[in-house]
C-alpha cells in the first residue's frame, strides 16, 4: 500500500464508523482533525483513532488501552490477529455503547 492508498483507506474506515454509528443510533459525536479521529460518547469518554503515516498503521486508544493495526490480507489486523472493527466494537462497549462495524 502506498501513502495515497493508506490515506484513502483510513478515510473510508472513518466514514464507515460514522455511518454505522448513525445507523445504530449510537450516542457519539465525531471529530476529524488532521490524522486524528475522535469519538466522544454521551458519558464524555473518548476513543481516539489515528493514522501513523510513517509506519502505515492505524492506532486505536480507548479505555481498553492502545492497539496498533497493520494492513494485512485486505483488513486492519493487530499483532494478536484481531480485526480493527472487532476491537472497536469491544472498545465502544467499554465506553457504554453497543456498536458493530462488520
C-alpha positions as CSV (number, residue, x, y, z in Angstrom):
1,X,0.0,0.0,0.0
2,X,1.4,3.4,-0.9
3,X,0.9,6.6,1.1
4,X,-2.0,7.8,-1.0
5,X,-3.8,4.5,-0.7
6,X,-3.2,4.5,3.0
7,X,-4.8,7.9,3.5
8,X,-7.8,6.9,1.2
9,X,-8.2,3.6,3.1
10,X,-8.2,5.4,6.5
11,X,-10.8,8.0,5.3
12,X,-13.0,5.1,4.2
13,X,-12.6,3.5,7.7
14,X,-13.6,6.8,9.4
15,X,-16.6,7.2,7.1
16,X,-17.7,3.6,7.8
17,X,-17.5,4.2,11.6
18,X,-19.7,7.3,11.3
19,X,-22.2,5.6,9.1
20,X,-22.5,2.5,11.3
21,X,-22.9,4.6,14.5
22,X,-25.5,6.8,12.9
23,X,-27.4,3.7,11.6
24,X,-27.3,2.1,15.0
25,X,-28.2,5.3,16.9
26,X,-25.0,5.2,19.0
27,X,-24.7,8.2,21.3
28,X,-21.4,9.5,20.0
29,X,-20.0,12.7,18.3
30,X,-17.1,12.6,15.9
31,X,-14.3,15.0,15.2
32,X,-11.7,14.7,12.5
33,X,-8.6,16.8,12.9
34,X,-5.6,16.1,10.7
35,X,-4.6,12.5,11.3
36,X,-6.8,12.1,14.4
37,X,-10.4,10.8,14.6
38,X,-12.0,11.3,18.0
39,X,-15.2,9.6,19.1
40,X,-16.8,11.3,22.1
41,X,-19.6,9.4,23.8
42,X,-22.6,10.8,25.8
43,X,-20.8,9.9,29.0
44,X,-17.9,12.2,27.9
45,X,-15.4,9.4,27.4
46,X,-13.4,9.2,24.2
47,X,-12.0,6.7,21.7
48,X,-9.1,8.1,19.6
49,X,-8.2,6.6,16.3
50,X,-5.2,7.9,14.4
51,X,-3.1,7.4,11.3
52,X,0.5,6.6,11.9
53,X,1.7,7.6,8.4
54,X,5.4,6.8,8.9
55,X,4.5,3.1,9.8
56,X,1.4,2.9,7.6
57,X,-0.6,1.8,10.7
58,X,-3.9,2.6,12.3
59,X,-3.9,3.1,16.0
60,X,-6.8,2.8,18.5
61,X,-6.8,4.2,22.0
62,X,-9.7,3.6,24.4
63,X,-10.4,2.5,28.0
64,X,-9.1,-0.9,27.0
65,X,-5.7,0.5,26.1
66,X,-3.8,1.2,22.9
67,X,-3.7,-1.1,19.9
68,X,-1.8,-0.9,16.6
69,X,-3.1,-2.3,13.3
70,X,-1.3,-3.0,10.0
71,X,-3.0,-3.7,6.6
72,X,-2.8,-7.5,6.0
73,X,-5.0,-9.6,3.7
74,X,-7.3,-6.7,2.9
75,X,-8.1,-5.9,6.6
76,X,-6.6,-4.0,9.5
77,X,-5.1,-6.6,11.9
78,X,-3.1,-6.2,15.1
79,X,-0.2,-8.3,16.3
80,X,-2.6,-10.7,18.0
81,X,-4.5,-11.3,14.8
82,X,-7.6,-9.3,15.9
83,X,-9.5,-7.2,13.4
84,X,-9.7,-3.5,13.9
85,X,-13.5,-3.4,13.7
86,X,-13.9,-6.2,16.3
87,X,-11.6,-4.3,18.7
88,X,-13.5,-1.1,18.0
89,X,-16.8,-2.8,18.9
90,X,-15.2,-4.0,22.2
91,X,-13.9,-0.5,22.9
92,X,-17.4,1.0,22.3
93,X,-18.9,-1.4,24.7
94,X,-16.3,-0.5,27.3
95,X,-17.4,3.2,26.8
96,X,-21.0,2.3,27.4
97,X,-22.3,1.9,23.8
98,X,-23.0,-1.1,21.7
99,X,-22.0,-0.9,18.1
100,X,-20.9,-3.4,15.4
101,X,-19.0,-2.5,12.3
102,X,-19.0,-5.6,10.2
